[in-house]
């Protein structure tokens, strides 16, 4: 038995290398997840960044503020098109 540690995960024990290969092949063959949910669009106010830069109170440079439209997520729900 051996343990495999991959970046961003916890160690997982496998009885044999064959079991590990079977699991990795299934994960590699799976359809990749979309970067953003299908029913969303990037925020037009912050351009998908989640922050809006504005002048600092002391006047020395810019500081980020959370976008009030998307609440810092960078994406907004997409409005459904109107049908006649």
PDB file of N, CA, C and O in Angstrom:
ATOM      1  N   UNK A   1       0.845  -1.167   0.000  1.00  0.00           N
ATOM      2  CA  UNK A   1       0.000   0.000   0.000  1.00  0.00           C
ATOM      3  C   UNK A   1       0.895   1.237   0.000  1.00  0.00           C
ATOM      4  O   UNK A   1       1.954   1.237   0.629  1.00  0.00           O
ATOM      5  N   UNK A   2       0.482   2.276  -0.692  1.00  0.00           N
ATOM      6  CA  UNK A   2       1.247   3.503  -0.759  1.00  0.00           C
ATOM      7  C   UNK A   2       0.286   4.689  -0.760  1.00  0.00           C
ATOM      8  O   UNK A   2      -0.902   4.534  -1.040  1.00  0.00           O
ATOM      9  N   UNK A   3       0.804   5.859  -0.448  1.00  0.00           N
ATOM     10  CA  UNK A   3      -0.003   7.072  -0.426  1.00  0.00           C
ATOM     11  C   UNK A   3       0.497   8.027  -1.505  1.00  0.00           C
ATOM     12  O   UNK A   3       1.701   8.179  -1.710  1.00  0.00           O
ATOM     13  N   UNK A   4      -0.446   8.666  -2.187  1.00  0.00           N
ATOM     14  CA  UNK A   4      -0.126   9.644  -3.218  1.00  0.00           C
ATOM     15  C   UNK A   4      -0.595  11.003  -2.730  1.00  0.00           C
ATOM     16  O   UNK A   4      -1.736  11.157  -2.297  1.00  0.00           O
ATOM     17  N   UNK A   5       0.293  11.986  -2.803  1.00  0.00           N
ATOM     18  CA  UNK A   5      -0.066  13.345  -2.429  1.00  0.00           C
ATOM     19  C   UNK A   5       0.028  14.221  -3.671  1.00  0.00           C
ATOM     20  O   UNK A   5       1.103  14.377  -4.250  1.00  0.00           O
ATOM     21  N   UNK A   6      -1.097  14.786  -4.073  1.00  0.00           N
ATOM     22  CA  UNK A   6      -1.126  15.682  -5.216  1.00  0.00           C
ATOM     23  C   UNK A   6      -1.303  17.106  -4.724  1.00  0.00           C
ATOM     24  O   UNK A   6      -1.875  17.315  -3.654  1.00  0.00           O
ATOM     25  N   UNK A   7      -0.830  18.086  -5.471  1.00  0.00           N
ATOM     26  CA  UNK A   7      -0.973  19.482  -5.041  1.00  0.00           C
ATOM     27  C   UNK A   7      -2.439  19.851  -4.818  1.00  0.00           C
ATOM     28  O   UNK A   7      -3.293  19.571  -5.660  1.00  0.00           O
ATOM     29  N   UNK A   8      -2.719  20.471  -3.692  1.00  0.00           N
ATOM     30  CA  UNK A   8      -4.070  20.917  -3.385  1.00  0.00           C
ATOM     31  C   UNK A   8      -5.007  19.843  -2.883  1.00  0.00           C
ATOM     32  O   UNK A   8      -6.218  20.057  -2.847  1.00  0.00           O
ATOM     33  N   UNK A   9      -4.475  18.674  -2.488  1.00  0.00           N
ATOM     34  CA  UNK A   9      -5.350  17.620  -1.983  1.00  0.00           C
ATOM     35  C   UNK A   9      -4.690  16.941  -0.785  1.00  0.00           C
ATOM     36  O   UNK A   9      -3.534  17.204  -0.454  1.00  0.00           O
ATOM     37  N   UNK A  10      -5.450  16.072  -0.157  1.00  0.00           N
ATOM     38  CA  UNK A  10      -4.933  15.326   0.986  1.00  0.00           C
ATOM     39  C   UNK A  10      -4.297  14.029   0.490  1.00  0.00           C
ATOM     40  O   UNK A  10      -4.616  13.587  -0.614  1.00  0.00           O
ATOM     41  N   UNK A  11      -3.410  13.405   1.263  1.00  0.00           N
ATOM     42  CA  UNK A  11      -2.834  12.122   0.835  1.00  0.00           C
ATOM     43  C   UNK A  11      -3.909  11.039   0.722  1.00  0.00           C
ATOM     44  O   UNK A  11      -4.799  10.939   1.568  1.00  0.00           O
ATOM     45  N   UNK A  12      -3.814  10.243  -0.319  1.00  0.00           N
ATOM     46  CA  UNK A  12      -4.775   9.175  -0.562  1.00  0.00           C
ATOM     47  C   UNK A  12      -4.006   7.868  -0.677  1.00  0.00           C
ATOM     48  O   UNK A  12      -3.008   7.789  -1.394  1.00  0.00           O
ATOM     49  N   UNK A  13      -4.474   6.835   0.034  1.00  0.00           N
ATOM     50  CA  UNK A  13      -3.806   5.527   0.018  1.00  0.00           C
ATOM     51  C   UNK A  13      -4.448   4.637  -1.045  1.00  0.00           C
ATOM     52  O   UNK A  13      -5.672   4.559  -1.153  1.00  0.00           O
ATOM     53  N   UNK A  14      -3.597   3.967  -1.828  1.00  0.00           N
ATOM     54  CA  UNK A  14      -4.044   3.030  -2.847  1.00  0.00           C
ATOM     55  C   UNK A  14      -3.389   1.679  -2.572  1.00  0.00           C
ATOM     56  O   UNK A  14      -2.219   1.637  -2.191  1.00  0.00           O
ATOM     57  N   UNK A  15      -4.121   0.564  -2.759  1.00  0.00           N
ATOM     58  CA  UNK A  15      -3.527  -0.751  -2.537  1.00  0.00           C
ATOM     59  C   UNK A  15      -2.460  -1.079  -3.588  1.00  0.00           C
ATOM     60  O   UNK A  15      -1.444  -1.694  -3.266  1.00  0.00           O
ATOM     61  N   UNK A  16      -2.690  -0.668  -4.854  1.00  0.00           N
ATOM     62  CA  UNK A  16      -1.724  -0.954  -5.925  1.00  0.00           C
ATOM     63  C   UNK A  16      -1.639   0.248  -6.864  1.00  0.00           C
ATOM     64  O   UNK A  16      -2.489   1.138  -6.848  1.00  0.00           O
ATOM     65  N   UNK A  17      -0.590   0.247  -7.679  1.00  0.00           N
ATOM     66  CA  UNK A  17      -0.446   1.304  -8.682  1.00  0.00           C
ATOM     67  C   UNK A  17      -1.541   1.213  -9.733  1.00  0.00           C
ATOM     68  O   UNK A  17      -1.934   2.230 -10.306  1.00  0.00           O
ATOM     69  N   UNK A  18      -2.039   0.008  -9.994  1.00  0.00           N
ATOM     70  CA  UNK A  18      -3.096  -0.177 -10.992  1.00  0.00           C
ATOM     71  C   UNK A  18      -4.356   0.582 -10.562  1.00  0.00           C
ATOM     72  O   UNK A  18      -5.007   1.219 -11.390  1.00  0.00           O
ATOM     73  N   UNK A  19      -4.697   0.518  -9.281  1.00  0.00           N
ATOM     74  CA  UNK A  19      -5.869   1.254  -8.796  1.00  0.00           C
ATOM     75  C   UNK A  19      -5.690   2.756  -8.998  1.00  0.00           C
ATOM     76  O   UNK A  19      -6.631   3.450  -9.382  1.00  0.00           O
ATOM     77  N   UNK A  20      -4.491   3.253  -8.741  1.00  0.00           N
ATOM     78  CA  UNK A  20      -4.213   4.677  -8.932  1.00  0.00           C
ATOM     79  C   UNK A  20      -4.346   5.055 -10.408  1.00  0.00           C
ATOM     80  O   UNK A  20      -4.931   6.087 -10.737  1.00  0.00           O
ATOM     81  N   UNK A  21      -3.800   4.214 -11.300  1.00  0.00           N
ATOM     82  CA  UNK A  21      -3.873   4.495 -12.739  1.00  0.00           C
ATOM     83  C   UNK A  21      -5.307   4.508 -13.238  1.00  0.00           C
ATOM     84  O   UNK A  21      -5.671   5.346 -14.063  1.00  0.00           O
ATOM     85  N   UNK A  22      -6.128   3.581 -12.742  1.00  0.00           N
ATOM     86  CA  UNK A  22      -7.538   3.533 -13.151  1.00  0.00           C
ATOM     87  C   UNK A  22      -8.242   4.828 -12.755  1.00  0.00           C
ATOM     88  O   UNK A  22      -8.989   5.396 -13.551  1.00  0.00           O
ATOM     89  N   UNK A  23      -8.010   5.291 -11.539  1.00  0.00           N
ATOM     90  CA  UNK A  23      -8.652   6.524 -11.078  1.00  0.00           C
ATOM     91  C   UNK A  23      -8.158   7.740 -11.861  1.00  0.00           C
ATOM     92  O   UNK A  23      -8.956   8.610 -12.213  1.00  0.00           O
ATOM     93  N   UNK A  24      -6.865   7.813 -12.136  1.00  0.00           N
ATOM     94  CA  UNK A  24      -6.304   8.953 -12.884  1.00  0.00           C
ATOM     95  C   UNK A  24      -6.806   8.970 -14.320  1.00  0.00           C
ATOM     96  O   UNK A  24      -7.088  10.043 -14.855  1.00  0.00           O
ATOM     97  N   UNK A  25      -6.926   7.806 -14.959  1.00  0.00           N
ATOM     98  CA  UNK A  25      -7.439   7.767 -16.334  1.00  0.00           C
ATOM     99  C   UNK A  25      -8.882   8.232 -16.384  1.00  0.00           C
ATOM    100  O   UNK A  25      -9.273   8.935 -17.316  1.00  0.00           O
ATOM    101  N   UNK A  26      -9.682   7.848 -15.389  1.00  0.00           N
ATOM    102  CA  UNK A  26     -11.083   8.287 -15.358  1.00  0.00           C
ATOM    103  C   UNK A  26     -11.163   9.803 -15.167  1.00  0.00           C
ATOM    104  O   UNK A  26     -12.005  10.462 -15.777  1.00  0.00           O
ATOM    105  N   UNK A  27     -10.297  10.352 -14.330  1.00  0.00           N
ATOM    106  CA  UNK A  27     -10.307  11.797 -14.108  1.00  0.00           C
ATOM    107  C   UNK A  27      -9.827  12.546 -15.348  1.00  0.00           C
ATOM    108  O   UNK A  27     -10.344  13.619 -15.657  1.00  0.00           O
ATOM    109  N   UNK A  28      -8.849  11.998 -16.060  1.00  0.00           N
ATOM    110  CA  UNK A  28      -8.332  12.657 -17.261  1.00  0.00           C
ATOM    111  C   UNK A  28      -9.338  12.601 -18.403  1.00  0.00           C
ATOM    112  O   UNK A  28      -9.383  13.512 -19.230  1.00  0.00           O
ATOM    113  N   UNK A  29     -10.147  11.542 -18.460  1.00  0.00           N
ATOM    114  CA  UNK A  29     -11.122  11.394 -19.538  1.00  0.00           C
ATOM    115  C   UNK A  29     -12.406  12.175 -19.275  1.00  0.00           C
ATOM    116  O   UNK A  29     -13.211  12.354 -20.189  1.00  0.00           O
ATOM    117  N   UNK A  30     -12.614  12.640 -18.049  1.00  0.00           N
ATOM    118  CA  UNK A  30     -13.846  13.350 -17.712  1.00  0.00           C
ATOM    119  C   UNK A  30     -13.881  14.711 -18.404  1.00  0.00           C
ATOM    120  O   UNK A  30     -12.844  15.322 -18.663  1.00  0.00           O
ATOM    121  N   UNK A  31     -15.078  15.162 -18.693  1.00  0.00           N
ATOM    122  CA  UNK A  31     -15.281  16.474 -19.321  1.00  0.00           C
ATOM    123  C   UNK A  31     -14.861  17.567 -18.342  1.00  0.00           C
ATOM    124  O   UNK A  31     -15.278  17.528 -17.184  1.00  0.00           O
ATOM    125  N   UNK A  32     -14.059  18.532 -18.758  1.00  0.00           N
ATOM    126  CA  UNK A  32     -13.632  19.586 -17.833  1.00  0.00           C
ATOM    127  C   UNK A  32     -14.789  20.493 -17.440  1.00  0.00           C
ATOM    128  O   UNK A  32     -15.709  20.721 -18.224  1.00  0.00           O
ATOM    129  N   UNK A  33     -14.731  21.005 -16.221  1.00  0.00           N
ATOM    130  CA  UNK A  33     -15.765  21.909 -15.750  1.00  0.00           C
ATOM    131  C   UNK A  33     -15.606  23.273 -16.408  1.00  0.00           C
ATOM    132  O   UNK A  33     -14.480  23.689 -16.681  1.00  0.00           O
ATOM    133  N   UNK A  34     -16.704  23.980 -16.670  1.00  0.00           N
ATOM    134  CA  UNK A  34     -16.582  25.315 -17.259  1.00  0.00           C
ATOM    135  C   UNK A  34     -15.945  26.290 -16.267  1.00  0.00           C
ATOM    136  O   UNK A  34     -16.080  26.121 -15.056  1.00  0.00           O
ATOM    137  N   UNK A  35     -15.251  27.307 -16.780  1.00  0.00           N
ATOM    138  CA  UNK A  35     -14.616  28.294 -15.916  1.00  0.00           C
ATOM    139  C   UNK A  35     -15.644  29.138 -15.178  1.00  0.00           C
ATOM    140  O   UNK A  35     -15.406  29.540 -14.039  1.00  0.00           O
ATOM    141  N   UNK A  36     -16.759  29.408 -15.794  1.00  0.00           N
ATOM    142  CA  UNK A  36     -17.836  30.167 -15.171  1.00  0.00           C
ATOM    143  C   UNK A  36     -19.133  29.404 -15.417  1.00  0.00           C
ATOM    144  O   UNK A  36     -19.286  28.759 -16.454  1.00  0.00           O
ATOM    145  N   UNK A  37     -20.068  29.473 -14.470  1.00  0.00           N
ATOM    146  CA  UNK A  37     -21.352  28.810 -14.700  1.00  0.00           C
ATOM    147  C   UNK A  37     -22.000  29.315 -15.990  1.00  0.00           C
ATOM    148  O   UNK A  37     -21.800  30.463 -16.387  1.00  0.00           O
ATOM    149  N   UNK A  38     -22.763  28.462 -16.627  1.00  0.00           N
ATOM    150  CA  UNK A  38     -23.325  28.769 -17.935  1.00  0.00           C
ATOM    151  C   UNK A  38     -24.255  29.974 -17.886  1.00  0.00           C
ATOM    152  O   UNK A  38     -24.260  30.777 -18.819  1.00  0.00           O
ATOM    153  N   UNK A  39     -25.028  30.120 -16.841  1.00  0.00           N
ATOM    154  CA  UNK A  39     -26.019  31.197 -16.768  1.00  0.00           C
ATOM    155  C   UNK A  39     -25.434  32.471 -16.166  1.00  0.00           C
ATOM    156  O   UNK A  39     -26.160  33.226 -15.519  1.00  0.00           O
ATOM    157  N   UNK A  40     -24.161  32.728 -16.358  1.00  0.00           N
ATOM    158  CA  UNK A  40     -23.544  33.936 -15.828  1.00  0.00           C
ATOM    159  C   UNK A  40     -22.810  34.678 -16.923  1.00  0.00           C
ATOM    160  O   UNK A  40     -22.521  34.121 -17.983  1.00  0.00           O
ATOM    161  N   UNK A  41     -22.514  35.930 -16.662  1.00  0.00           N
ATOM    162  CA  UNK A  41     -21.697  36.735 -17.566  1.00  0.00           C
ATOM    163  C   UNK A  41     -20.757  37.558 -16.696  1.00  0.00           C
ATOM    164  O   UNK A  41     -21.027  37.772 -15.514  1.00  0.00           O
ATOM    165  N   UNK A  42     -19.671  38.012 -17.269  1.00  0.00           N
ATOM    166  CA  UNK A  42     -18.725  38.807 -16.512  1.00  0.00           C
ATOM    167  C   UNK A  42     -19.321  40.179 -16.209  1.00  0.00           C
ATOM    168  O   UNK A  42     -20.041  40.750 -17.028  1.00  0.00           O
ATOM    169  N   UNK A  43     -19.016  40.691 -15.033  1.00  0.00           N
ATOM    170  CA  UNK A  43     -19.552  41.978 -14.581  1.00  0.00           C
ATOM    171  C   UNK A  43     -19.012  43.097 -15.470  1.00  0.00           C
ATOM    172  O   UNK A  43     -17.807  43.184 -15.705  1.00  0.00           O
ATOM    173  N   UNK A  44     -19.903  43.947 -15.958  1.00  0.00           N
ATOM    174  CA  UNK A  44     -19.509  45.052 -16.827  1.00  0.00           C
ATOM    175  C   UNK A  44     -18.964  46.233 -16.030  1.00  0.00           C
ATOM    176  O   UNK A  44     -18.275  47.084 -16.592  1.00  0.00           O
ATOM    177  N   UNK A  45     -19.257  46.301 -14.745  1.00  0.00           N
ATOM    178  CA  UNK A  45     -18.790  47.424 -13.937  1.00  0.00           C
ATOM    179  C   UNK A  45     -17.315  47.275 -13.599  1.00  0.00           C
ATOM    180  O   UNK A  45     -16.543  48.221 -13.756  1.00  0.00           O
ATOM    181  N   UNK A  46     -16.916  46.093 -13.136  1.00  0.00           N
ATOM    182  CA  UNK A  46     -15.519  45.881 -12.743  1.00  0.00           C
ATOM    183  C   UNK A  46     -14.743  45.077 -13.789  1.00  0.00           C
ATOM    184  O   UNK A  46     -13.570  44.770 -13.575  1.00  0.00           O
ATOM    185  N   UNK A  47     -15.370  44.733 -14.909  1.00  0.00           N
ATOM    186  CA  UNK A  47     -14.767  43.960 -15.990  1.00  0.00           C
ATOM    187  C   UNK A  47     -14.315  42.589 -15.515  1.00  0.00           C
ATOM    188  O   UNK A  47     -13.304  42.076 -15.995  1.00  0.00           O
ATOM    189  N   UNK A  48     -15.034  41.993 -14.594  1.00  0.00           N
ATOM    190  CA  UNK A  48     -14.736  40.652 -14.116  1.00  0.00           C
ATOM    191  C   UNK A  48     -13.635  40.580 -13.077  1.00  0.00           C
ATOM    192  O   UNK A  48     -13.243  39.480 -12.689  1.00  0.00           O
ATOM    193  N   UNK A  49     -13.118  41.713 -12.610  1.00  0.00           N
ATOM    194  CA  UNK A  49     -12.025  41.710 -11.646  1.00  0.00           C
ATOM    195  C   UNK A  49     -12.507  41.611 -10.200  1.00  0.00           C
ATOM    196  O   UNK A  49     -11.758  41.156  -9.335  1.00  0.00           O
ATOM    197  N   UNK A  50     -13.728  42.023  -9.927  1.00  0.00           N
ATOM    198  CA  UNK A  50     -14.260  41.985  -8.561  1.00  0.00           C
ATOM    199  C   UNK A  50     -13.910  43.202  -7.738  1.00  0.00           C
ATOM    200  O   UNK A  50     -14.452  43.383  -6.648  1.00  0.00           O
ATOM    201  N   UNK A  51     -13.018  44.042  -8.229  1.00  0.00           N
ATOM    202  CA  UNK A  51     -12.615  45.255  -7.512  1.00  0.00           C
ATOM    203  C   UNK A  51     -12.760  46.472  -8.415  1.00  0.00           C
ATOM    204  O   UNK A  51     -12.623  46.385  -9.635  1.00  0.00           O
ATOM    205  N   UNK A  52     -13.039  47.604  -7.785  1.00  0.00           N
ATOM    206  CA  UNK A  52     -13.045  48.888  -8.472  1.00  0.00           C
ATOM    207  C   UNK A  52     -12.015  49.753  -7.769  1.00  0.00           C
ATOM    208  O   UNK A  52     -12.049  49.898  -6.547  1.00  0.00           O
ATOM    209  N   UNK A  53     -11.104  50.326  -8.532  1.00  0.00           N
ATOM    210  CA  UNK A  53     -10.047  51.149  -7.958  1.00  0.00           C
ATOM    211  C   UNK A  53     -10.524  52.593  -7.880  1.00  0.00           C
ATOM    212  O   UNK A  53     -11.024  53.150  -8.858  1.00  0.00           O
ATOM    213  N   UNK A  54     -10.363  53.187  -6.710  1.00  0.00           N
ATOM    214  CA  UNK A  54     -10.738  54.593  -6.531  1.00  0.00           C
ATOM    215  C   UNK A  54      -9.658  55.296  -5.719  1.00  0.00           C
ATOM    216  O   UNK A  54      -8.772  54.664  -5.144  1.00  0.00           O
ATOM    217  N   UNK A  55      -9.756  56.602  -5.690  1.00  0.00           N
ATOM    218  CA  UNK A  55      -8.730  57.402  -5.026  1.00  0.00           C
ATOM    219  C   UNK A  55      -8.732  57.144  -3.518  1.00  0.00           C
ATOM    220  O   UNK A  55      -9.787  57.016  -2.895  1.00  0.00           O
ATOM    221  N   UNK A  56      -7.534  57.072  -2.949  1.00  0.00           N
ATOM    222  CA  UNK A  56      -7.385  56.873  -1.509  1.00  0.00           C
ATOM    223  C   UNK A  56      -7.863  58.118  -0.771  1.00  0.00           C
ATOM    224  O   UNK A  56      -7.791  59.218  -1.319  1.00  0.00           O
ATOM    225  N   UNK A  57      -8.354  57.967   0.473  1.00  0.00           N
ATOM    226  CA  UNK A  57      -8.825  59.127   1.232  1.00  0.00           C
ATOM    227  C   UNK A  57      -7.753  60.202   1.426  1.00  0.00           C
ATOM    228  O   UNK A  57      -8.077  61.388   1.492  1.00  0.00           O
ATOM    229  N   UNK A  58      -6.497  59.808   1.518  1.00  0.00           N
ATOM    230  CA  UNK A  58      -5.445  60.795   1.712  1.00  0.00           C
ATOM    231  C   UNK A  58      -4.928  61.349   0.388  1.00  0.00           C
ATOM    232  O   UNK A  58      -4.029  62.189   0.380  1.00  0.00           O
ATOM    233  N   UNK A  59      -5.494  60.881  -0.748  1.00  0.00           N
ATOM    234  CA  UNK A  59      -5.114  61.403  -2.045  1.00  0.00           C
ATOM    235  C   UNK A  59      -3.837  60.825  -2.608  1.00  0.00           C
ATOM    236  O   UNK A  59      -3.350  61.313  -3.628  1.00  0.00           O
ATOM    237  N   UNK A  60      -3.275  59.807  -1.985  1.00  0.00           N
ATOM    238  CA  UNK A  60      -2.007  59.237  -2.443  1.00  0.00           C
ATOM    239  C   UNK A  60      -2.229  57.869  -3.085  1.00  0.00           C
ATOM    240  O   UNK A  60      -2.046  56.838  -2.436  1.00  0.00           O
ATOM    241  N   UNK A  61      -2.613  57.861  -4.327  1.00  0.00           N
ATOM    242  CA  UNK A  61      -2.750  56.605  -5.053  1.00  0.00           C
ATOM    243  C   UNK A  61      -4.178  56.077  -5.092  1.00  0.00           C
ATOM    244  O   UNK A  61      -5.135  56.768  -4.742  1.00  0.00           O
ATOM    245  N   UNK A  62      -4.284  54.829  -5.531  1.00  0.00           N
ATOM    246  CA  UNK A  62      -5.576  54.170  -5.672  1.00  0.00           C
ATOM    247  C   UNK A  62      -5.664  52.979  -4.733  1.00  0.00           C
ATOM    248  O   UNK A  62      -4.661  52.330  -4.436  1.00  0.00           O
ATOM    249  N   UNK A  63      -6.887  52.700  -4.264  1.00  0.00           N
ATOM    250  CA  UNK A  63      -7.121  51.539  -3.411  1.00  0.00           C
ATOM    251  C   UNK A  63      -8.300  50.759  -3.972  1.00  0.00           C
ATOM    252  O   UNK A  63      -9.216  51.352  -4.541  1.00  0.00           O
ATOM    253  N   UNK A  64      -8.292  49.420  -3.818  1.00  0.00           N
ATOM    254  CA  UNK A  64      -9.406  48.632  -4.351  1.00  0.00           C
ATOM    255  C   UNK A  64     -10.599  48.639  -3.408  1.00  0.00           C
ATOM    256  O   UNK A  64     -10.452  48.597  -2.187  1.00  0.00           O
ATOM    257  N   UNK A  65     -11.770  48.694  -3.999  1.00  0.00           N
ATOM    258  CA  UNK A  65     -13.036  48.551  -3.278  1.00  0.00           C
ATOM    259  C   UNK A  65     -13.807  47.419  -3.932  1.00  0.00           C
ATOM    260  O   UNK A  65     -13.730  47.240  -5.147  1.00  0.00           O
ATOM    261  N   UNK A  66     -14.537  46.665  -3.154  1.00  0.00           N
ATOM    262  CA  UNK A  66     -15.345  45.576  -3.685  1.00  0.00           C
ATOM    263  C   UNK A  66     -16.420  46.140  -4.603  1.00  0.00           C
ATOM    264  O   UNK A  66     -17.083  47.124  -4.275  1.00  0.00           O
ATOM    265  N   UNK A  67     -16.583  45.504  -5.751  1.00  0.00           N
ATOM    266  CA  UNK A  67     -17.578  45.952  -6.724  1.00  0.00           C
ATOM    267  C   UNK A  67     -18.976  45.813  -6.123  1.00  0.00           C
ATOM    268  O   UNK A  67     -19.327  44.734  -5.646  1.00  0.00           O
ATOM    269  N   UNK A  68     -19.789  46.889  -6.135  1.00  0.00           N
ATOM    270  CA  UNK A  68     -21.129  46.801  -5.556  1.00  0.00           C
ATOM    271  C   UNK A  68     -22.118  46.021  -6.426  1.00  0.00           C
ATOM    272  O   UNK A  68     -23.150  45.569  -5.929  1.00  0.00           O
ATOM    273  N   UNK A  69     -21.818  45.860  -7.709  1.00  0.00           N
ATOM    274  CA  UNK A  69     -22.744  45.173  -8.605  1.00  0.00           C
ATOM    275  C   UNK A  69     -22.657  43.657  -8.445  1.00  0.00           C
ATOM    276  O   UNK A  69     -23.678  42.978  -8.331  1.00  0.00           O
ATOM    277  N   UNK A  70     -21.421  43.128  -8.436  1.00  0.00           N
ATOM    278  CA  UNK A  70     -21.243  41.668  -8.376  1.00  0.00           C
ATOM    279  C   UNK A  70     -20.774  41.191  -7.006  1.00  0.00           C
ATOM    280  O   UNK A  70     -20.530  39.997  -6.833  1.00  0.00           O
ATOM    281  N   UNK A  71     -20.641  42.082  -6.028  1.00  0.00           N
ATOM    282  CA  UNK A  71     -20.188  41.761  -4.673  1.00  0.00           C
ATOM    283  C   UNK A  71     -18.815  41.092  -4.674  1.00  0.00           C
ATOM    284  O   UNK A  71     -18.554  40.203  -3.863  1.00  0.00           O
ATOM    285  N   UNK A  72     -17.945  41.514  -5.578  1.00  0.00           N
ATOM    286  CA  UNK A  72     -16.584  41.008  -5.614  1.00  0.00           C
ATOM    287  C   UNK A  72     -16.420  39.662  -6.285  1.00  0.00           C
ATOM    288  O   UNK A  72     -15.324  39.102  -6.254  1.00  0.00           O
ATOM    289  N   UNK A  73     -17.462  39.118  -6.891  1.00  0.00           N
ATOM    290  CA  UNK A  73     -17.379  37.808  -7.542  1.00  0.00           C
ATOM    291  C   UNK A  73     -16.845  37.895  -8.967  1.00  0.00           C
ATOM    292  O   UNK A  73     -16.236  36.943  -9.455  1.00  0.00           O
ATOM    293  N   UNK A  74     -17.063  39.014  -9.637  1.00  0.00           N
ATOM    294  CA  UNK A  74     -16.612  39.178 -11.012  1.00  0.00           C
ATOM    295  C   UNK A  74     -17.580  38.673 -12.053  1.00  0.00           C
ATOM    296  O   UNK A  74     -17.386  38.914 -13.244  1.00  0.00           O
ATOM    297  N   UNK A  75     -18.627  37.974 -11.628  1.00  0.00           N
ATOM    298  CA  UNK A  75     -19.648  37.491 -12.550  1.00  0.00           C
ATOM    299  C   UNK A  75     -21.024  37.872 -12.022  1.00  0.00           C
ATOM    300  O   UNK A  75     -21.218  38.016 -10.815  1.00  0.00           O
ATOM    301  N   UNK A  76     -21.968  38.031 -12.927  1.00  0.00           N
ATOM    302  CA  UNK A  76     -23.349  38.379 -12.583  1.00  0.00           C
ATOM    303  C   UNK A  76     -24.279  37.382 -13.263  1.00  0.00           C
ATOM    304  O   UNK A  76     -23.926  36.813 -14.296  1.00  0.00           O
ATOM    305  N   UNK A  77     -25.458  37.164 -12.698  1.00  0.00           N
ATOM    306  CA  UNK A  77     -26.427  36.299 -13.388  1.00  0.00           C
ATOM    307  C   UNK A  77     -26.779  36.910 -14.735  1.00  0.00           C
ATOM    308  O   UNK A  77     -26.964  38.122 -14.849  1.00  0.00           O
ATOM    309  N   UNK A  78     -26.870  36.073 -15.742  1.00  0.00           N
ATOM    310  CA  UNK A  78     -27.190  36.555 -17.077  1.00  0.00           C
ATOM    311  C   UNK A  78     -28.689  36.653 -17.219  1.00  0.00           C
ATOM    312  O   UNK A  78     -29.416  35.707 -16.916  1.00  0.00           O
ATOM    313  N   UNK A  79     -29.154  37.809 -17.683  1.00  0.00           N
ATOM    314  CA  UNK A  79     -30.582  38.003 -17.888  1.00  0.00           C
ATOM    315  C   UNK A  79     -31.032  37.193 -19.097  1.00  0.00           C
ATOM    316  O   UNK A  79     -30.341  37.145 -20.115  1.00  0.00           O
ATOM    317  N   UNK A  80     -32.168  36.573 -18.982  1.00  0.00           N
ATOM    318  CA  UNK A  80     -32.695  35.803 -20.105  1.00  0.00           C
ATOM    319  C   UNK A  80     -33.199  36.756 -21.186  1.00  0.00           C
ATOM    320  O   UNK A  80     -33.764  37.802 -20.868  1.00  0.00           O
ATOM    321  N   UNK A  81     -33.005  36.415 -22.441  1.00  0.00           N
ATOM    322  CA  UNK A  81     -33.504  37.306 -23.515  1.00  0.00           C
ATOM    323  C   UNK A  81     -35.024  37.336 -23.511  1.00  0.00           C
ATOM    324  O   UNK A  81     -35.687  36.342 -23.215  1.00  0.00           O
ATOM    325  N   UNK A  82     -35.553  38.498 -23.846  1.00  0.00           N
ATOM    326  CA  UNK A  82     -37.013  38.656 -23.910  1.00  0.00           C
ATOM    327  C   UNK A  82     -37.534  37.991 -25.179  1.00  0.00           C
ATOM    328  O   UNK A  82     -36.952  38.126 -26.254  1.00  0.00           O
ATOM    329  N   UNK A  83     -38.616  37.288 -25.034  1.00  0.00           N
ATOM    330  CA  UNK A  83     -39.233  36.655 -26.194  1.00  0.00           C
ATOM    331  C   UNK A  83     -40.564  37.313 -26.446  1.00  0.00           C
ATOM    332  O   UNK A  83     -41.285  37.653 -25.508  1.00  0.00           O
ATOM    333  N   UNK A  84     -40.887  37.492 -27.687  1.00  0.00           N
ATOM    334  CA  UNK A  84     -42.144  38.157 -28.051  1.00  0.00           C
ATOM    335  C   UNK A  84     -43.275  37.177 -28.133  1.00  0.00           C
ATOM    336  O   UNK A  84     -44.406  37.563 -28.428  1.00  0.00           O
TER     337      UNK A  84
END
